[in-house]
Amino acid sequence: MDIREIQNLIKFVAKSGATEVKLEMDDFKITIKTTTEGTESTTTYVQQMPMQAAPQMAAPQAVAAPVVTDAPAAPAADDSAKYITVKSPIIGTFYRKPAPDKPMFVEVGSTIGKGDVLCVIEAMKLFNEIESEVSGKIVKILVDDSSPVEFDQPLFLVDPS
């Protein structure tokens, strides 16, 4: 959505008489608030959504609402606590294979050794191989192929046993 479309949306909301409109797309979120009829003020918030996997997007929302955690949630946290998280050392684009016509570096269930290449992260037209620092078995791949990743973003869960 470009700036012209956002401006047209603001004008439409102001004319409609609505006091608040929220629009949420895949990569951004817009909230438009207008005041009462007596004043001519319109407030618009445009928030760029981080490009992360769906389970990670749900976590900040759960933290925002103060809810008392119950006992069944604790065992789920203990299950993932035994896994080692492989995180992105750089910002870039995550690729699971070295080239479009090549096989994936690793799949869920793959056994890996220390120094094995897990993925490639492209940063400024340079392809950086991300090697494993642990031996074990890939339990979960947390990022989709060809997705942007941030520094220190979890990429894989590895079971060291």
N, C-alpha and C positions, 0 to 999 in steps of 0.2 A: 504494500500500500504506500503510495507516494504522498507527498505533502499536499498536493492539490486535492486528492481524494479525502484526506483528513480534513482539510478546510471545508470542503463541500459537506462532509458529515457533520461538522460543527454547526454550519449554517442551517442544515436540515433539522438538527436537534433543537436549536434555538427557536426556529419557527414552529416546531411541533408542540412546544409547551411542556415537553418532558423535563423533569428536574434532574434526572440522572440516567445516563446510558452507558453500559459497559459492553465493549466488543472485544472478544478474545479469539485470536487466530493462532496458528501453529507457532509463529515466531515473535508475536508481539501482543500487547494488551493495551487497549485504549479505554479510559474512563472520562466521560464528558459530564460535567455538572453545571447546571445553570441555576441562577438564583431566582427569587420570586419576581413577579411582574414589575414591581416598582423600580428595580435596578436592571441595568443592561450588562451585567457581568457574566462571563462564561469562563469556566475553568476546565482545562483539558490536560490530562495526564497521559503521556505515551510512554509505555514501559517495554523495553526490549526483553523478551523472554530468553533465558539461557538455553542453549541447545544441549539438552541432556536427555538421558534415557528416562522413561516415564517413572520408574520407581524412585529415582532421585528427585524428580519434581514433586512427588507427593510428600517427601520428608519435610521440606520447609513449611508446607501448609499445616502439617500435623504439629510442628513446633509452635507455630503462631497462635494456635488455639490452646489455651491452658486446660488440659484434660488430665485427669488423674489416670496414670497407667495401671492397668489391672494385671493380675498374675499371668494370664495366658500369653501376653506380649513378651514376657521375659524369656521363655524358652526359645522363641524365634530369634531373639538377639544373641542368645548363647550359641545357636547353631552357626550363625554367620561369624561369630567371634573366633571360631577355630580356624577360619580361612585366612589366608594372607591376601591382602589387596595389592594388586599391581597398579600403580598410579602413573599418570602421564607426566614425564619430566619436562615437557614443553607444551606450548600452545601451537595448534596446527590442525590438520585434517587427518583423521584416523583411517587407516586402510588395513584390512585384514589379510590382503594378499599383495605380493610384490609387483604384480602386473595384472591387467584385466583378464588375460588368458592363462594365468597361473593358478594353482590351487591355494586355498587358504593356508596361512602359517599354522594356525591351531584351531581346533574345534572344541566344543564342550566334550569332556571325557578324554581329551588328548593328554598323554603323559609328557611332561616337559622336564628338561634338565637345566642346571645353572648355565647361562650363556646362550640358551636357545632363543631364536628370534620369535617374538610373539606377534608383532605387528610392525607397521611402518607409520610414522607420523610425518606428514609433509608440512614444512614450515619454510616460507619464502623460496619456494621451488626447489628445496633440498629435501630429500627423502631420508629420514633418520630411522634406522632400525632400532626397535625397542627390544632389548634382550632381557630374559628372565634373570632375576637375582636369586631365585629359589628353585628347588626341584619339587615336583609334585604333579598334581592332576588338575586340569582346568575344570572348575565347577560351573562357572558362569561367565559369560561375556557381557559386559555392562554397557557397551557402546555399539551402535550400528555402524556398518561399513560406510565409509565416505562421509562421516559426520565430523563436525568441528569439535575439538576437545580443548579444555582449559588446562592450565598448569595445575598439577596435583589432583586432577579428576580421576576417580577410580575407573580402570579399564577392564580388569579381570579379577575374578576370585579364584585363588589356587588353594587346593587342599594339600598341605605339605606331608600328610601321612601316607 
